Amino acid sequence: MIVKEEFLSKLRRYFSLNLYEVKIWTALLSRGVSTAGELSDIANVPRSRSYDVLESLEKKGFAVTKLGKPIKYIAVPPEEVLERVKKNMAEEANEKVKRLEDLKGTEVIEELSALHSQGIELVEPSDLSGSLKGRHNLYNHLELTIRNAEDSVSIMTTTQGLLRKIEGLKPTFEKIKKRGVKIRIAAPLTKECSGAIKDLGDIAEIRHVNTKARFCIVDKSEIIFMVMDDTEVHPTYDVGIWVNTPFFSNALENLFDIAWKSMKPAKEVMKSK
């Protein structure tokens, strides 16, 4: 049996198996029912390892041991394997989340927080900056920064950026709104945004601006700005800069205030669309 390396690599990635496991599994699928020795020969896996591998596949739900001698293994249909793997992954993920949730309020977190607090006291203000690579990392840090807002959040973004932020950050916006944080968002508003604007209608004030700039100012002290055009860069290669700088943040907020006064409110703009 010849199975392309590329196909085996995909199986390893999708099903979280090692190389011997995917080789034995595909060999078993090609036979339906087989002994460990036969599968070892077909898959070119050392016979001494084939029993361990099959035992592992059985535990994961990829195979079933057939009663009788010699011991044979039966392949589970791929569709059923997929459902079993999904279920196992969900259970493992839930268990890991539960373990992390259980850490809240424990000595472990208190100790980590104490270490962080001591470290921050030793850091120069100019050192509180960093480069964020990849849109996923960008939005993770953006959410963290916005979540800690106490007074204001001012955002300038693109049309697609507005849609992304409403999809990914709406729960965070709702939480800080309840704390009295003022949220303002400026973006090029199109018909595509109508539903999104309604979703944020009672949470943030949204106005129209014709620009591709992308930045966020939090409490006039922290800035996150993106340095790439989001229409021309793949999300994986998007880049942002985070800086904790009250002096520059306050200056940029003042410029935002001036521009804000000349921007048309979303309701007024959408009426003409």
C-alpha positions in Angstrom: 0.0 0.0 0.0 1.4 3.4 -1.0 0.0 6.5 0.7 1.5 9.9 -0.2 3.5 11.7 2.5 1.4 14.8 1.9 -1.8 12.9 2.7 -0.2 11.3 5.8 0.8 14.8 7.0 -2.7 16.1 6.6 -4.0 13.2 8.7 -1.5 13.8 11.4 -2.5 17.5 11.6 -6.3 16.9 11.5 -6.5 13.9 13.8 -3.5 14.7 16.1 -1.8 11.4 15.4 1.9 10.5 15.1 3.5 9.1 12.0 3.3 5.4 13.0 -0.4 5.9 14.0 -1.4 7.3 10.6 0.5 4.6 8.8 -1.1 1.8 10.7 -4.5 3.4 10.6 -4.5 3.9 6.8 -3.2 0.3 6.4 -6.0 -0.9 8.6 -8.6 1.1 6.6 -7.2 -0.5 3.3 -7.7 -4.0 4.8 -10.8 -3.5 7.0 -9.7 -6.3 9.3 -6.1 -7.4 9.9 -3.5 -8.6 12.4 -0.8 -6.4 13.9 1.9 -8.3 11.9 0.1 -7.8 8.6 -0.4 -4.1 9.3 3.3 -3.8 10.3 4.4 -5.2 7.0 1.9 -3.1 4.9 2.6 0.2 6.8 6.4 -0.4 7.0 6.3 0.1 10.8 8.5 -2.0 13.2 6.6 -5.0 14.4 7.7 -4.3 18.0 5.8 -0.9 17.8 2.7 -2.0 15.9 1.0 -3.5 19.0 1.5 -0.3 21.0 0.3 1.8 18.1 -2.8 -0.3 17.6 -3.6 -0.1 21.4 -3.3 3.7 21.1 -5.6 3.8 18.1 -8.1 1.6 19.9 -8.2 3.9 22.9 -8.7 6.9 20.6 -11.6 5.1 18.8 -10.0 4.4 15.4 -10.0 0.6 15.7 -11.8 -2.2 17.5 -10.2 -5.5 18.7 -11.8 -8.6 17.1 -12.5 -11.5 19.5 -10.6 -14.7 18.8 -7.1 -15.8 17.9 -5.0 -14.6 16.3 -5.9 -11.1 17.5 -7.2 -9.0 14.7 -8.3 -5.4 14.5 -11.3 -3.9 12.8 -11.3 -0.5 11.2 -13.9 2.0 12.4 -15.6 3.9 9.5 -13.9 7.2 9.0 -17.1 9.2 9.5 -17.5 7.6 12.9 -13.9 8.3 13.7 -14.4 11.9 12.8 -17.3 12.2 15.3 -15.3 10.4 18.0 -12.3 12.6 17.6 -14.5 15.7 17.7 -16.1 14.5 20.9 -12.8 13.7 22.5 -11.3 17.0 21.5 -14.3 18.9 22.9 -14.1 17.0 26.2 -10.3 17.6 26.5 -10.8 21.3 25.7 -13.6 21.6 28.3 -11.4 19.9 30.9 -8.5 22.3 30.2 -10.8 25.3 30.3 -12.2 24.1 33.6 -8.7 23.6 35.1 -7.8 27.2 34.1 -11.1 28.5 35.5 -10.3 26.7 38.8 -7.1 28.7 39.0 -8.9 32.0 39.5 -8.5 33.3 43.0 -5.9 30.6 43.9 -2.4 31.2 45.3 -1.0 30.4 41.9 -2.6 33.4 40.3 -1.9 35.6 43.3 1.8 34.7 43.1 1.9 35.3 39.4 0.1 38.7 39.8 2.6 39.6 42.5 5.5 38.8 40.3 4.0 40.8 37.5 3.3 43.8 39.7 6.9 43.8 41.0 8.2 43.5 37.5 6.1 46.4 36.2 7.4 48.7 39.0 11.0 48.1 37.6 10.1 48.8 34.0 10.7 52.2 32.4 7.6 53.8 30.8 9.4 53.8 27.5 9.8 50.1 27.7 6.0 49.5 27.8 5.7 48.9 24.1 5.6 46.0 21.7 5.1 44.7 18.2 2.1 42.5 17.5 2.3 40.1 14.6 -0.8 38.5 13.1 -4.3 39.7 13.3 -5.2 37.1 15.9 -2.5 38.4 18.3 -3.5 42.0 17.4 -7.1 41.4 18.4 -6.2 39.5 21.6 -4.1 42.5 22.8 -6.7 44.9 21.6 -9.4 43.1 23.6 -7.1 43.1 26.7 -6.4 46.8 26.4 -10.0 47.8 25.9 -11.2 45.5 28.7 -9.1 47.5 31.2 -10.4 50.9 30.0 -11.7 53.1 32.7 -12.7 56.3 30.9 -12.7 56.2 27.1 -12.0 54.2 24.0 -11.5 56.0 20.7 -11.2 53.8 17.5 -10.5 54.7 13.9 -10.7 51.8 11.5 -11.7 50.6 8.0 -15.1 49.2 6.9 -13.9 45.6 7.3 -12.2 46.5 10.5 -15.5 47.8 11.9 -17.2 44.6 11.1 -14.4 42.5 12.6 -14.4 44.5 15.8 -18.2 44.3 16.2 -18.0 40.5 15.7 -15.1 39.9 18.0 -15.2 42.7 20.6 -19.0 43.4 21.1 -19.1 41.5 24.5 -16.1 43.5 25.7 -17.7 46.8 24.5 -20.9 45.9 26.4 -19.0 45.2 29.7 -17.0 48.5 29.6 -20.1 50.5 28.6 -21.8 49.3 31.8 -18.9 50.7 33.7 -19.5 54.1 32.1 -16.6 54.0 29.5 -17.2 56.3 26.5 -16.8 54.4 23.2 -16.4 56.2 19.9 -15.7 54.6 16.6 -14.9 56.3 13.3 -14.9 54.3 10.0 -16.0 54.5 6.3 -19.7 53.5 6.6 -21.3 51.6 3.8 -24.5 49.5 3.4 -22.5 46.6 4.4 -22.2 48.1 7.9 -25.9 48.7 8.5 -26.5 45.5 10.5 -23.3 46.0 12.5 -24.2 49.6 13.3 -27.5 48.5 14.7 -25.8 45.9 16.9 -23.6 48.7 18.5 -26.2 51.4 18.4 -26.7 51.5 22.2 -23.1 50.7 23.0 -20.9 53.0 21.0 -21.2 56.2 19.1 -20.3 55.6 15.4 -19.5 58.3 12.8 -18.4 58.3 9.2 -14.9 59.1 8.1 -13.2 58.5 4.7 -9.9 57.0 5.7 -7.9 53.8 5.9 -6.3 54.6 9.3 -6.5 51.9 12.0 -5.7 52.8 15.6 -7.2 52.6 19.1 -6.7 55.0 22.0 -7.6 53.8 25.5 -7.9 56.2 28.4 -5.7 58.8 26.6 -2.7 56.7 27.8 -2.3 53.6 25.5 -2.3 53.3 21.7 -2.5 50.4 19.4 -2.1 51.2 15.8 -1.9 49.0 12.7 0.8 49.7 10.2 -0.6 47.7 7.2 -3.5 48.3 4.8 -6.0 45.5 5.8 -7.2 45.2 2.2 -3.8 44.3 1.0 -2.3 42.1 3.7 -3.1 38.6 4.7 -4.4 38.4 8.4 -1.3 36.3 9.3 1.0 39.1 8.2 -0.9 42.0 9.7 1.3 44.1 12.1 0.4 46.4 14.9 2.3 48.4 17.5 1.2 48.8 21.1 2.6 51.7 23.1 1.9 52.9 26.7 2.5 56.7 26.3 0.1 59.1 28.0 1.9 62.1 26.4 1.4 61.0 22.7 -1.9 59.3 23.4 -3.4 62.5 24.8 -2.1 64.5 21.8 -3.6 62.0 19.4 -6.9 62.0 21.3 -7.1 65.8 20.9 -6.6 65.4 17.2 -9.3 62.7 17.1 -11.7 65.1 19.0 -11.2 67.8 16.4 -11.8 65.4 13.5 -14.8 63.9 15.3 -16.7 67.1 15.3 -16.7 67.2 11.5 -17.7 63.6 11.1 -21.4 62.7 10.3 -23.2 60.4 12.7 -23.9 56.9 11.5 -27.7 57.4 11.5 -27.5 60.4 9.2 -25.1 58.7 6.8 -27.1 55.4 6.6 -30.3 57.3 5.7 -28.6 58.4 2.4 -27.3 54.9 1.6 
